[in-house]
């Protein structure tokens, strides 16, 4: 026997312990996962698989304690004791079979459909055991060995085959739902289960049965140099790891359901907004029908159709202008001017009737005069009409008497400029012109009303188009923020995994190894065992401190127990200690508790802002100011760092801009306002001002924490 095999035989109790621990851990993990609501049948079959893990772990520990009693006291297991052990073993195999039957049977699965096959399998095992006892007439201990062997042949191997089949069916279900990575985990689990069930249960304890007298655990040890229990424990560990990884499918499923619900909500809101806009356009159309004659009504309906067309804003404006110039008798040409929101300059957006003269450079004076009148109209925020004698009259197009001043003037109207408004602000001008040499008809009251209505329609269309562009841009930003949030979530998980592995995991490993060594030390050297106990207590205390630190980083208990002020005060101190940047918290006004979700959002805003200071600001001082008022709360985070140009950073899509957009989105969730004040070399100040619902605040106890 080689040294490794001899060592494994000496440590067989530890092998049994690991064997049982692997299955018991599997059972507990599955038991917790079985509480989730899922559309997968796998979730409804998990309790049976959890029962298999827990029962099988108990069985192995049962055998472990028998080994310990045999080594320390020379104990020989009694027949009742062995009968209990066999009952636990058989129950675990039947639980595995129940899991496979639950997944393989078509819906709906009844209790009768599950219990009848299980009773049949149990009856087959008992009957084969009884027949073997009658034929072989073994001694009581050999009878137990025969029953043990037959339980593995009649229950263990079939249960493993059924469970493996069921897992392969489930991995196909995962792949059909776009989760191939979890399907691969189930393939690994199936492989481990087959090796455990077919190989691990074929090498049984020696017994009077013919097959087991040759193919047994002794032969396995001779072939491979390791106990069969170690092989089973290894397969159990592989099953546990693979199944725990596969259980993440339920979390992914929940995230997908949440995203689908959010998309449905957004679609419903969009439909409601579109319905509201459509209702507004219909109402406007009805008003036009009441005010204008038949041919004027046709024109406005045509304009409404063009304005509602799914084309670009510039094409829409050109189509509207062309329709007006071609349909009305007064204008021969026209242009639409709009104020650029970024440069604040007036720009030509559409041109009709002037194209040939402008391109050829001929008669450009008429075009320049039209542009000049449009610029004056936008600057004065009034409608204007220019007459043949050069006079310019200002008026308000909403008032009929003002229009009459323009129409009744002695000299005919040549150019009319109507302001285009958006939310009561002038954003451009509709300029319509009549050539001096055309001798066209004068400006009628009906066409005057039509042109005023057209300018109003233009304002509404431009506002809707810009709102649509802003909504699209906002949706894009939200999508990018979601991507960043998912990335940040994964990074946080990796960080937690590293910290658990590097600190807590190592401490717990040391504790486990120390406990294993204390078994022999207690008998050989009690004083050394006492010293090692103190060391293990130290390791446990260190692991507990690390876990508390990790939990506090995820969500400080002060936020739930003491409120926003205490949580921010704690985080400021942690930030100062971690970053080396001098930080302070100032409280203004009488602080009070806010609703939980309100405090959570404000705390995350402070956390994100201070994180940006540590990463990008290159500052040596930072401060957080919380100002409480009866109906409002204001949070201001400032630093003396290098500063930046906010518009330039967002335009260039810098990494720090994601944090700023996240703060802005959180402020909007509170129904508040977000403001950032920064310049290169001038530090940064972020201010969030949010309203407080007095009714909600009344139900929350006042906080007595005072910031430093």
HELIX and SHEET records of a PDB file:
HELIX    1   1 UNK A    3  UNK A   10  1                                   8    
HELIX    2   2 UNK A   12  UNK A   33  1                                  22    
HELIX    3   3 UNK A   41  UNK A   73  1                                  33    
HELIX    4   4 UNK A   79  UNK A  104  1                                  26    
HELIX    5   5 UNK A  111  UNK A  136  1                                  26    
HELIX    6   6 UNK A  140  UNK A  151  1                                  12    
HELIX    7   7 UNK A  152  UNK A  156  3                                   5    
HELIX    8   8 UNK A  157  UNK A  176  1                                  20    
HELIX    9   9 UNK A  180  UNK A  194  1                                  15    
HELIX   10  10 UNK A  195  UNK A  199  3                                   5    
HELIX   11  11 UNK A  210  UNK A  214  1                                   5    
HELIX   12  12 UNK A  217  UNK A  224  1                                   8    
HELIX   13  13 UNK A  228  UNK A  246  1                                  19    
HELIX   14  14 UNK A  248  UNK A  291  1                                  44    
HELIX   15  15 UNK A  294  UNK A  307  1                                  14    
HELIX   16  16 UNK A  313  UNK A  327  1                                  15    
HELIX   17  17 UNK A  355  UNK A  360  1                                   6    
HELIX   18  18 UNK A  364  UNK A  380  1                                  17    
HELIX   19  19 UNK A  400  UNK A  407  1                                   8    
HELIX   20  20 UNK A  445  UNK A  499  1                                  55    
HELIX   21  21 UNK A  500  UNK A  505  3                                   6    
HELIX   22  22 UNK A  506  UNK A  524  1                                  19    
HELIX   23  23 UNK A  526  UNK A  554  1                                  29    
HELIX   24  24 UNK A  557  UNK A  561  1                                   5    
HELIX   25  25 UNK A  564  UNK A  579  1                                  16    
HELIX   26  26 UNK A  596  UNK A  612  1                                  17    
HELIX   27  27 UNK A  613  UNK A  617  3                                   5    
HELIX   28  28 UNK A  646  UNK A  651  1                                   6    
HELIX   29  29 UNK A  655  UNK A  669  1                                  15    
HELIX   30  30 UNK A  694  UNK A  698  1                                   5    
SHEET    1   A 6 UNK A 346  UNK A 352  0                                        
SHEET    2   A 6 UNK A 333  UNK A 339 -1                                        
SHEET    3   A 6 UNK A 425  UNK A 433 -1                                        
SHEET    4   A 6 UNK A 413  UNK A 422 -1                                        
SHEET    5   A 6 UNK A 383  UNK A 387 -1                                        
SHEET    6   A 6 UNK A 392  UNK A 395 -1                                        
SHEET    1   B 5 UNK A 582  UNK A 588  0                                        
SHEET    2   B 5 UNK A 621  UNK A 628  1                                        
SHEET    3   B 5 UNK A 632  UNK A 639 -1                                        
SHEET    4   B 5 UNK A 684  UNK A 691 -1                                        
SHEET    5   B 5 UNK A 673  UNK A 678 -1                                        
END                                                                             
